[in-house]
Amino acid sequence: MTPAEKWDQRYANIDPTAPVAASWVLQNHLDQLPFRGQALDLACGLGGNARLLAQCGLPVDAWDISEEALKHLNNWAAVHRLPIQVSIADLEQMLFPFQRFDVITVTHYLHRALWPQIVQALKPGGRLFVQTFLAPVQPNGPGNPDFYLQPGELQRLPRQTGCEPLTLNLYGQGWLPDNKDDDKTYQAWSIYQRKPR
């Protein structure tokens, strides 16, 4: 089964009226958003971040490998008349546009080789919101240890990846509720800003 098929299967039978939450770091730091500009919700899934960004007045590109997830998000955006442009994307096989976005959000997606491309897609002064699982492997998180951040990894990210234009504005870690049930997962989050020219 391909990754696209796996995620399509997961999203095929969801309730389209069920609420879809944005990441904790975005919900709790809306003051870090610009008043205007273009946003990107990367590996968006059902688009919790995209929905919140659009409700805050930002036009949003939403990229994901799952056609099923994007169908739900596109329908929601049409009903609510919000500026969300969905695109099917295999993020590991594409080149990101250069300095196109004022805001990029990445939640529960970790592919370390993409960090330089993600940073290059940010405009000078743009903000990057990141939140995902923190090691060790958790019973209600991904089974693959490669999908977990190591302790302190987000703080070291600019230096380790050669993404020196990034400044770390905020870092945190802790137990966050899982949207699907009463369980919690241990996660880390950060907000970076690309240095102005």
C-alpha positions in Angstrom: 0.0 0.0 0.0 1.4 3.4 -1.0 1.5 6.3 1.6 -1.3 8.0 -0.4 -3.5 4.9 -0.3 -2.8 4.5 3.5 -3.9 8.0 4.3 -6.9 7.9 1.8 -8.1 4.8 3.6 -7.8 6.6 7.0 -9.7 9.6 5.9 -12.3 7.8 3.7 -15.0 7.4 6.4 -14.6 10.4 8.6 -17.6 12.5 9.7 -17.3 15.7 7.6 -19.2 17.6 10.3 -16.7 16.7 13.1 -14.6 19.6 14.3 -11.0 19.7 13.2 -8.6 21.3 15.6 -5.5 23.4 14.8 -2.2 22.6 16.5 -1.8 23.7 20.1 1.1 26.0 19.2 -0.9 27.9 16.5 -4.0 28.1 18.6 -2.1 29.6 21.6 0.1 32.0 19.7 -2.1 33.7 17.1 -0.4 37.0 18.1 2.6 35.7 16.1 0.7 35.8 12.8 1.0 38.7 10.4 -2.0 40.8 9.6 -1.8 39.8 6.0 0.3 37.5 3.8 0.2 34.0 2.3 0.2 30.9 4.5 1.0 27.2 3.9 -0.3 24.3 5.9 2.2 21.6 5.1 1.1 17.9 5.3 -2.2 19.4 6.2 -4.4 16.3 6.6 -7.9 17.6 7.3 -6.5 21.1 7.6 -7.0 22.2 11.2 -4.2 24.8 10.8 -5.4 25.9 7.3 -8.9 26.4 8.7 -7.7 28.6 11.6 -5.3 30.5 9.4 -8.1 31.3 6.9 -10.4 32.3 9.7 -7.7 34.8 10.8 -7.8 36.3 7.3 -4.9 34.7 5.6 -5.2 33.0 2.2 -3.8 29.5 2.7 -2.2 26.8 0.5 -2.9 23.4 1.9 -0.7 20.5 0.7 -1.1 16.8 1.5 -0.7 13.4 -0.2 -4.2 12.3 0.6 -6.9 13.2 -2.0 -9.6 12.1 0.6 -8.3 14.6 3.2 -8.1 17.4 0.7 -11.6 16.7 -0.6 -13.0 17.2 3.0 -11.0 20.3 3.5 -12.0 21.8 0.1 -15.6 21.1 0.8 -15.4 22.8 4.2 -13.6 25.8 2.7 -16.3 26.2 0.0 -19.2 26.0 2.5 -17.5 28.6 4.7 -16.3 30.7 1.8 -12.7 30.8 3.1 -9.6 31.2 0.9 -8.0 27.8 1.1 -6.3 26.3 -2.0 -5.7 22.6 -1.7 -3.1 20.7 -3.7 -2.2 17.0 -3.8 1.5 16.9 -3.1 4.1 14.2 -2.4 6.3 16.5 -0.3 9.4 14.2 -0.6 9.3 14.3 -4.4 8.8 18.1 -5.1 10.7 21.3 -5.0 9.2 24.0 -2.8 8.7 27.6 -4.2 11.3 30.1 -3.2 10.3 32.7 -0.5 6.6 32.5 -1.2 5.0 32.2 2.3 4.7 34.5 5.2 3.6 31.7 7.5 4.2 27.9 7.3 2.7 25.4 9.7 3.9 21.8 10.1 2.1 19.5 12.6 2.7 15.8 13.2 4.9 15.5 10.1 8.6 15.0 10.4 10.9 14.5 7.4 14.2 16.1 8.4 15.6 16.2 4.8 12.9 18.8 4.0 13.9 21.4 6.5 16.2 23.5 4.2 13.4 23.6 1.5 10.8 24.6 4.1 13.0 27.4 5.3 13.7 28.6 1.7 9.9 28.7 1.1 9.6 31.3 3.9 9.8 35.0 3.0 12.3 37.1 5.1 10.5 37.9 8.3 8.2 34.9 7.8 7.1 32.6 10.7 7.4 28.8 10.9 5.1 27.0 13.4 6.2 23.4 14.2 4.6 20.8 16.5 5.1 17.1 16.6 5.8 14.0 18.8 8.8 13.9 21.1 10.7 10.7 21.7 10.5 8.0 23.1 7.9 6.1 21.0 4.5 6.4 22.7 1.6 3.9 22.7 -0.8 6.4 21.1 1.7 8.0 18.7 3.4 6.8 15.5 5.1 3.3 15.6 8.1 4.4 13.7 10.8 6.1 15.9 12.0 8.2 13.0 8.8 10.2 13.3 9.7 11.4 16.8 11.8 14.5 17.6 14.7 13.9 19.9 15.0 16.0 23.1 16.3 19.5 22.2 16.2 18.7 18.4 13.9 21.7 17.6 16.2 24.1 19.5 19.2 22.9 17.5 17.4 22.7 14.2 18.8 25.9 12.5 22.4 24.9 13.2 22.0 21.2 12.4 20.4 21.7 9.1 22.3 24.7 7.9 19.2 26.8 8.1 21.0 29.8 9.7 18.4 32.3 8.5 16.1 31.0 11.3 15.7 32.6 14.7 14.0 30.6 17.4 11.2 32.8 18.9 9.6 30.1 21.2 10.1 26.6 22.3 8.1 24.3 24.5 7.4 20.7 25.3 4.8 18.8 27.3 1.7 16.6 27.3 -1.0 17.6 25.0 -4.5 16.1 24.6 -5.2 13.9 21.6 -8.1 15.1 19.5 -9.4 11.5 19.0 -9.8 10.5 22.7 -8.8 11.3 26.2 -5.2 10.2 25.8 -2.3 12.6 25.8 0.9 12.6 23.8 4.2 14.1 24.6 5.1 16.7 22.0 7.5 19.6 21.3 6.6 22.8 19.6 8.4 25.9 18.3 8.0 29.1 16.4 10.8 30.3 14.2 11.2 33.5 12.3 13.3 33.9 9.1 15.7 36.8 9.6 14.7 39.9 7.6 17.1 40.8 4.8 
